[in-house]
Amino acid sequence: MTPKGLIAIGLAWLVAVVLWVCFFDRSFSYVWMAPNVSKQAALIFGIYLSMVVYLVFLIGWLAPLGLGIYGLVRHR
């Protein structure tokens, strides 16, 4: 991938994150604990997994943007 393509991907990802944060609910408070212990463990695992995926979504745009800028600066 070219540096300009990486910059475009990073900026598009950043726009998607900004729109998501502005217009959608980012709360994980919708989960209720089930009476069964195995269901509680599954819910807790699901909560942590969704939080990790959400954080990767929020900060993942930095990698392609940084690599694209590095590629542009290095090849000039």
TORKOLDO-633199 format. One record per residue: x, y, z of N, C-alpha, C, O in turn; residue in one letter; residue number from 1. Coordinates in Angstrom, 2 decimals. Atoms other than C-alpha are relative to their C-alpha. Layout:
N
ATOM     n.px     n.py     n.pz    ca.px    ca.py    ca.pz     c.px     c.py     c.pz     o.px     o.py     o.pz  rest   nr
ATOM        X        Y        Z        X        Y        Z        X        Y        Z        X        Y        Z     a  NUM
...
This chain:
76
ATOM     n.px     n.py     n.pz    ca.px    ca.py    ca.pz     c.px     c.py     c.pz     o.px     o.py     o.pz  rest   nr
ATOM     0.84    -1.17     0.00     0.00     0.00     0.00     0.89     1.23     0.00     1.93     1.26     0.66     m    1
ATOM    -0.77    -1.24     0.09     1.26     3.47    -0.82    -0.22     0.85     1.24    -1.23     0.70     1.93     t    2
ATOM     0.19    -0.88    -1.17     1.79     6.11     1.87    -1.26     0.86    -0.11    -1.93     1.10     0.89     p    3
ATOM     1.21    -0.81     0.15    -0.99     8.24     0.42    -1.26    -0.83     0.26    -2.23    -0.33     0.82     k    4
ATOM     1.13     0.89    -0.29    -3.35     5.25     0.57    -0.16    -0.24     1.48    -1.28    -0.28     1.99     g    5
ATOM     0.07     0.19    -1.46    -2.45     4.66     4.22    -0.54     1.25     0.69    -1.31     1.15     1.64     l    6
ATOM     0.52    -1.24    -0.58    -3.10     8.31     5.01    -1.50     0.10    -0.24    -2.25     0.49     0.65     i    7
ATOM     1.44    -0.05     0.30    -6.48     8.10     3.27    -0.78    -0.97     0.89    -1.85    -0.63     1.38     a    8
ATOM     0.66     0.97    -0.89    -7.38     4.95     5.25    -0.05     0.53     1.42    -1.09     0.43     2.08     i    9
ATOM    -0.03    -0.54    -1.36    -6.29     6.57     8.52    -0.98     1.13     0.20    -1.66     1.20     1.23     g   10
ATOM     0.93    -1.12    -0.13    -8.29     9.72     7.86    -1.46    -0.46    -0.10    -2.32     0.06     0.61     l   11
ATOM     1.36     0.53     0.10   -11.39     7.77     6.78    -0.40    -0.69     1.30    -1.54    -0.56     1.76     a   12
ATOM     0.25     0.67    -1.28   -11.11     5.67     9.95    -0.26     1.03     1.10    -1.15     0.86     1.92     w   13
ATOM     0.19    -1.06    -0.99   -10.76     8.84    12.04    -1.38     0.63    -0.14    -2.04     0.88     0.87     l   14
ATOM     1.33    -0.57     0.23   -13.91    10.29    10.47    -1.08    -0.96     0.52    -2.05    -0.53     1.15     v   15
ATOM     0.97     0.99    -0.49   -15.78     7.05    11.21    -0.06    -0.01     1.53    -1.14    -0.11     2.11     a   16
ATOM    -0.04    -0.03    -1.47   -14.65     7.17    14.86    -0.69     1.25     0.54    -1.47     1.17     1.48     v   17
ATOM     0.62    -1.24    -0.47   -15.67    10.81    15.26    -1.52    -0.07    -0.16    -2.26     0.34     0.73     v   18
ATOM     1.44     0.12     0.21   -19.10    10.12    13.75    -0.62    -0.98     1.00    -1.70    -0.73     1.53     l   19
ATOM     0.51     0.99    -0.95   -19.55     7.03    15.95    -0.12     0.62     1.40    -1.14     0.45     2.06     w   20
ATOM     0.00    -0.58    -1.34   -18.64     8.93    19.13    -1.06     1.09     0.12    -1.68     1.24     1.17     v   21
ATOM     0.98    -1.10    -0.06   -20.88    11.87    18.24    -1.45    -0.48    -0.05    -2.31     0.12     0.58     c   22
ATOM     1.39     0.34     0.28   -24.00     9.98    17.17    -0.49    -1.31     0.61    -1.69    -1.58     0.56     f   23
ATOM     0.44     1.28    -0.53   -24.06     6.56    18.88     0.34    -0.11     1.48     1.22     0.58     1.99     f   24
ATOM    -0.19     0.24    -1.43   -24.25     5.32    22.45     1.28    -0.80     0.20     1.46    -1.85    -0.41     d   25
ATOM    -1.25     0.70    -0.28   -20.82     4.30    23.79    -0.02    -0.64     1.39     1.03    -0.98     1.93     r   26
ATOM     0.13     0.52    -1.35   -22.13     2.99    27.07    -0.11    -1.53    -0.03    -0.72    -2.12    -0.92     s   27
ATOM     0.12     1.45    -0.15   -21.74    -0.61    28.18    -0.93    -0.35     1.17    -0.84    -1.44     1.74     f   28
ATOM     0.87     0.19    -1.15   -24.41    -0.23    30.85    -1.27    -0.79    -0.33    -2.13    -0.94     0.53     s   29
ATOM     1.20     0.71     0.41   -27.00    -2.23    28.90     0.01    -1.48     0.40    -0.95    -2.19     0.11     y   30
ATOM    -0.13     1.43    -0.34   -25.82    -5.59    30.28    -0.47    -0.22     1.42    -0.04     0.46     2.35     v   31
ATOM     0.47     0.38    -1.32   -27.64    -7.16    33.19     0.59    -1.35     0.36     0.80    -2.20    -0.51     w   32
ATOM    -0.56     1.26    -0.45   -26.22    -9.97    35.27    -1.08    -1.08     0.06    -2.17    -0.86     0.57     m   33
ATOM     0.92     1.12     0.00   -27.89   -13.31    34.81     0.11    -0.74     1.33     1.15    -0.65     2.00     a   34
ATOM    -0.06     0.72    -1.28   -28.77   -15.49    37.82     0.95    -1.20    -0.04     1.42    -1.64     1.01     p   35
ATOM    -0.87     1.16     0.12   -26.68   -18.39    36.49     1.46     0.45    -0.05     1.79     1.42    -0.74     n   36
ATOM    -1.41    -0.40    -0.08   -22.93   -18.25    37.25     0.68    -0.12    -1.36     1.49     0.74    -1.71     v   37
ATOM    -0.64     0.16     1.31   -21.90   -19.56    33.82    -0.44     1.10    -0.96     0.34     1.55    -1.80     s   38
ATOM     0.47    -1.10     0.83   -24.06   -16.92    32.16     0.66     1.31     0.42     0.95     2.17    -0.41     k   39
ATOM    -0.68    -1.20    -0.48   -22.47   -14.26    34.36     1.42     0.06    -0.56     1.87     1.12    -1.00     q   40
ATOM    -1.37     0.04     0.53   -18.99   -15.36    33.27     0.00     0.32    -1.49     0.87     1.05    -1.97     a   41
ATOM     0.09    -0.27     1.43   -20.04   -15.31    29.63    -0.31     1.47    -0.26     0.24     2.07    -1.18     a   42
ATOM     0.32    -1.41     0.16   -21.55   -11.84    30.02     1.20     0.88     0.31     1.47     1.85    -0.40     l   43
ATOM    -1.18    -0.79    -0.36   -18.45   -10.50    31.75     1.05    -0.10    -1.10     1.67     0.90    -1.46     i   44
ATOM    -0.93     0.18     1.11   -16.25   -11.98    29.00    -0.45     0.80    -1.21     0.36     1.43    -1.88     f   45
ATOM     0.54    -0.76     1.14   -18.53   -10.44    26.37     0.18     1.50     0.18     0.48     2.22    -0.77     g   46
ATOM    -0.19    -1.43    -0.28   -18.35    -7.04    28.06     1.45     0.40    -0.24     1.71     1.39    -0.92     i   47
ATOM    -1.41    -0.34     0.18   -14.55    -7.07    28.20     0.43    -0.10    -1.46     1.20     0.73    -1.93     y   48
ATOM    -0.34     0.16     1.42   -14.27    -8.33    24.62    -0.54     1.16    -0.81     0.16     1.69    -1.68     l   49
ATOM     0.56    -1.13     0.75   -16.59    -5.63    23.32     0.72     1.30     0.34     0.86     2.16    -0.53     s   50
ATOM    -0.76    -1.20    -0.36   -14.65    -2.97    25.25     1.35     0.03    -0.71     1.80     1.09    -1.14     m   51
ATOM    -1.29     0.07     0.70   -11.35    -4.16    23.72    -0.19     0.31    -1.48     0.58     1.07    -2.06     v   52
ATOM     0.27    -0.28     1.41   -12.83    -4.14    20.22    -0.32     1.47    -0.19     0.11     2.08    -1.17     v   53
ATOM     0.35    -1.41     0.08   -14.25    -0.68    20.86     1.25     0.88     0.10     1.38     1.85    -0.64     y   54
ATOM    -1.23    -0.78    -0.14   -10.86     0.64    22.02     0.89    -0.12    -1.23     1.50     0.86    -1.65     l   55
ATOM    -0.77     0.17     1.24    -9.12    -0.85    18.97    -0.63     0.84    -1.11     0.09     1.45    -1.91     v   56
ATOM     0.68    -0.84     0.99   -11.75     0.88    16.82     0.33     1.47     0.23     0.55     2.21    -0.73     f   57
ATOM    -0.25    -1.40    -0.30   -11.14     4.18    18.62     1.42     0.45    -0.32     1.61     1.56    -0.82     l   58
ATOM    -1.38    -0.45     0.20    -7.34     4.24    18.38     0.68    -0.67    -1.18     1.85    -0.39    -1.45     i   59
ATOM    -0.62     0.72     1.11    -6.72     1.98    15.39     0.36     0.86    -1.19     1.21     0.46    -1.98     g   60
ATOM    -0.29    -0.86     1.14    -6.68     4.86    12.91     1.40     0.59     0.08     1.92     1.07    -0.92     w   61
ATOM    -1.33    -0.56    -0.15    -3.32     5.99    14.32     1.06    -0.78    -0.77     2.02    -0.19    -1.27     l   62
ATOM    -1.02     0.82     0.67    -1.39     3.08    12.79     0.10     0.30    -1.49     1.19     0.64    -1.95     a   63
ATOM    -0.18    -0.31     1.43    -2.19     3.60     9.08     0.36     1.46    -0.25     1.09     1.76    -1.20     p   64
ATOM    -0.33    -1.41     0.19    -2.01     7.37     9.46     1.49     0.24     0.28     2.17     0.93    -0.48     l   65
ATOM    -1.42    -0.15    -0.34     1.38     7.21    11.17     0.92    -0.64    -1.03     1.93    -0.05    -1.41     g   66
ATOM    -0.83     0.66     1.02     2.78     4.71     8.66    -0.03     0.77    -1.32     0.99     0.86    -2.01     l   67
ATOM     0.09    -0.78     1.23     1.52     6.82     5.77     0.84     1.26     0.07     1.53     1.60    -0.89     g   68
ATOM    -0.80    -1.21    -0.17     3.10     9.99     7.12     1.49    -0.36     0.00     2.29     0.34    -0.62     i   69
ATOM    -1.40     0.44    -0.02     6.35     8.13     7.82     0.48    -0.33    -1.42     1.59     0.04    -1.80     y   70
ATOM    -0.37     0.35     1.37     6.37     6.75     4.27     0.17     1.23    -0.89     1.09     1.29    -1.71     g   71
ATOM    -0.13    -1.23     0.79     5.80    10.20     2.76     1.25     0.78     0.37     1.95     1.29    -0.51     l   72
ATOM    -1.16    -0.76    -0.45     8.50    11.84     4.87     1.29    -0.72    -0.41     2.25    -0.07    -0.82     v   73
ATOM    -1.21     0.76     0.29    11.01     9.07     4.26     0.35     0.02    -1.49     1.53     0.02    -1.84     r   74
ATOM    -0.27     0.08     1.44    10.64     9.03     0.45     0.15     1.36    -0.64     0.28     1.43    -1.87     h   75
ATOM    -0.17    -1.33     0.59    10.95    12.78    -0.05     1.42     0.38    -0.12     1.74     1.46    -0.60     r   76
